[in-house]
Amino acid sequence: CSAIITAPAPVAAPAKAAKKKRVAKAKTGPGLRELIVSAVGASKDRGGMSLAALKKNLKAGGYDVDKNTARIRIAVKGLVEKGTLVRTKGVGASGSFKLAKTKPKTPVKKSPKKVKKLTARSPKKAAKAPKKAVKSPKAKTVKKVAKKPAVKKPVTKAKTTKPKAKKAAPKKK
């Protein structure tokens, strides 16, 4: 009886744990910029909406303001640079903001470029001779006088003295 002995299969090295890819969550509502624009647009304040009031409004709407204060500031700055918001007071993201007044966009009509046509000169233009310049008797010719080059004087240290102030004499009675 012959027994076939089979060698055990080689043991594979343990596989390294694969890095998990971060999966972005699907958006479930409007973005931060849209929320800011709608909050500022709903504001009835004449001077605009302050950043603090904007944060309160976003917090009331369910946005996590505590975690995302930097994002709010960046979004507000971006909207100001883009021209969607106008800063009425303050500097940077701090201050008050209003919606920019939008003008209706009208398409700009460009006029077609005019092309000059090359034509032969007409006989009337060729017949005209250039006129000579006539000097009027009142015009006088002015001779230009050449300026002499300025000579630099050597710098000497001169002692400057200030005149002494006169003391006021006591008034006689």
C-alpha positions as CSV (number, residue, x, y, z in Angstrom):
1,C,0.0,0.0,0.0
2,S,1.5,3.1,-1.1
3,A,0.2,6.2,0.5
4,I,0.6,9.5,-1.1
5,I,1.6,12.0,1.3
6,T,0.8,15.5,0.3
7,A,2.7,18.4,1.6
8,P,0.7,20.9,3.6
9,A,-0.1,24.1,1.7
10,P,2.2,27.0,2.5
11,V,0.7,29.4,5.0
12,A,0.1,32.8,3.5
13,A,1.4,35.9,5.3
14,P,-1.4,37.8,7.0
15,A,-2.8,40.5,4.7
16,K,-2.4,44.1,5.7
17,A,-5.6,45.8,6.6
18,A,-6.8,47.8,3.7
19,K,-7.1,51.5,4.3
20,K,-10.7,52.6,4.4
21,K,-11.6,55.3,2.0
22,R,-13.6,58.2,3.4
23,V,-17.0,58.3,1.9
24,A,-18.5,61.7,1.6
25,K,-22.0,62.0,2.9
26,A,-24.7,62.9,0.4
27,K,-25.9,66.5,0.9
28,T,-29.3,66.5,2.4
29,G,-30.1,70.2,2.0
30,P,-28.9,73.5,0.9
31,G,-25.2,74.4,1.3
32,L,-23.9,76.9,3.9
33,R,-23.7,79.7,1.3
34,E,-27.3,79.3,0.4
35,L,-28.3,79.2,4.0
36,I,-26.4,82.5,4.6
37,V,-27.9,84.2,1.6
38,S,-31.4,83.2,2.6
39,A,-30.9,84.3,6.2
40,V,-29.6,87.7,5.2
41,G,-32.3,88.1,2.6
42,A,-35.0,87.4,5.2
43,S,-33.5,90.0,7.5
44,K,-35.6,93.2,7.6
45,D,-32.9,95.3,9.2
46,R,-32.0,98.4,7.2
47,G,-28.3,98.3,8.2
48,G,-28.0,94.6,7.3
49,M,-27.5,91.5,9.4
50,S,-24.6,91.2,11.8
51,L,-22.4,88.1,12.0
52,A,-23.7,87.3,15.5
53,A,-27.4,87.5,14.3
54,L,-26.5,85.4,11.3
55,K,-25.0,82.7,13.6
56,K,-28.2,82.8,15.8
57,N,-30.3,82.4,12.7
58,L,-28.3,79.4,11.4
59,K,-28.4,77.8,14.9
60,A,-32.2,78.2,15.0
61,G,-32.3,76.5,11.6
62,G,-30.5,73.5,12.9
63,Y,-27.0,74.2,11.7
64,D,-24.1,73.3,14.1
65,V,-22.6,76.7,14.6
66,D,-20.2,75.7,17.4
67,K,-18.3,73.2,15.1
68,N,-18.4,75.3,12.0
69,T,-17.6,78.9,13.0
70,A,-14.6,79.0,10.8
71,R,-16.6,77.8,7.8
72,I,-19.2,80.4,8.4
73,R,-16.6,83.2,8.4
74,I,-14.9,81.8,5.2
75,A,-18.3,81.5,3.5
76,V,-19.3,85.1,4.4
77,K,-15.9,86.4,3.1
78,G,-16.4,84.5,-0.1
79,L,-19.9,85.8,-0.6
80,V,-18.6,89.4,-0.1
81,E,-15.7,88.9,-2.6
82,K,-18.1,87.3,-5.1
83,G,-20.5,90.2,-4.8
84,T,-23.5,88.4,-3.5
85,L,-23.3,90.1,-0.1
86,V,-22.3,93.7,0.6
87,R,-20.5,94.7,3.9
88,T,-22.3,97.7,5.5
89,K,-20.2,97.9,8.6
90,G,-17.0,96.3,9.9
91,V,-14.0,94.6,8.4
92,G,-13.6,91.0,7.1
93,A,-16.3,88.6,8.2
94,S,-17.2,90.7,11.3
95,G,-19.7,93.5,10.7
96,S,-23.0,93.7,9.1
97,F,-24.1,92.4,5.7
98,K,-26.8,93.0,3.1
99,L,-27.7,91.3,-0.1
100,A,-26.3,93.1,-3.1
101,K,-28.8,94.7,-5.3
102,T,-28.8,92.8,-8.5
103,K,-29.2,94.6,-11.8
104,P,-31.0,92.8,-14.6
105,K,-28.4,91.5,-17.0
106,T,-28.9,92.8,-20.5
107,P,-26.8,91.3,-23.3
108,V,-24.3,93.7,-24.7
109,K,-24.5,94.1,-28.4
110,K,-21.2,94.4,-30.1
111,S,-21.1,96.5,-33.2
112,P,-19.5,94.8,-36.2
113,K,-16.0,96.0,-37.0
114,K,-15.9,98.4,-39.9
115,V,-13.7,97.4,-42.7
116,K,-12.0,100.2,-44.7
117,K,-12.2,99.7,-48.4
118,L,-9.2,100.6,-50.4
119,T,-10.3,102.6,-53.4
120,A,-8.5,104.5,-56.1
121,R,-8.2,108.3,-55.4
122,S,-10.7,110.4,-57.0
123,P,-9.4,113.1,-59.4
124,K,-10.8,115.8,-57.2
125,K,-8.6,114.8,-54.3
126,A,-5.5,114.5,-56.5
127,A,-6.1,118.0,-58.0
128,K,-5.8,119.7,-54.6
129,A,-2.3,120.8,-53.7
130,P,-1.2,121.0,-50.1
131,K,-1.5,124.5,-48.8
132,K,1.6,126.3,-47.6
133,A,1.6,127.6,-44.1
134,V,1.2,131.4,-44.0
135,K,2.9,133.2,-41.2
136,S,0.9,136.0,-39.7
137,P,2.7,139.3,-39.2
138,K,1.9,139.3,-35.5
139,A,3.8,136.1,-34.8
140,K,7.3,136.7,-33.5
141,T,10.0,134.2,-33.4
142,V,11.5,133.5,-30.1
143,K,15.1,132.6,-29.9
144,K,16.0,129.9,-27.5
145,V,18.7,130.7,-25.1
146,A,20.9,127.9,-24.1
147,K,21.2,127.5,-20.4
148,K,24.6,127.4,-18.9
149,P,25.3,124.3,-16.9
150,A,25.0,124.9,-13.2
151,V,28.3,124.9,-11.3
152,K,28.2,123.1,-8.0
153,K,29.7,125.1,-5.2
154,P,31.7,123.2,-2.6
155,V,29.8,122.6,0.6
156,T,31.3,124.4,3.5
157,K,30.2,124.0,7.0
158,A,29.0,127.4,8.2
159,K,28.2,128.1,11.8
160,T,24.6,129.2,11.9
161,T,23.7,131.4,14.9
162,K,20.2,132.2,15.9
163,P,19.5,135.8,16.8
164,K,18.9,136.1,20.5
165,A,15.4,136.9,21.4
166,K,15.0,140.3,23.0
167,K,13.6,140.2,26.5
168,A,10.5,142.2,27.0
169,A,11.2,145.2,29.1
170,P,9.0,145.7,32.1
171,K,6.3,148.3,31.4
172,K,6.6,151.5,33.3
173,K,3.6,152.8,35.1
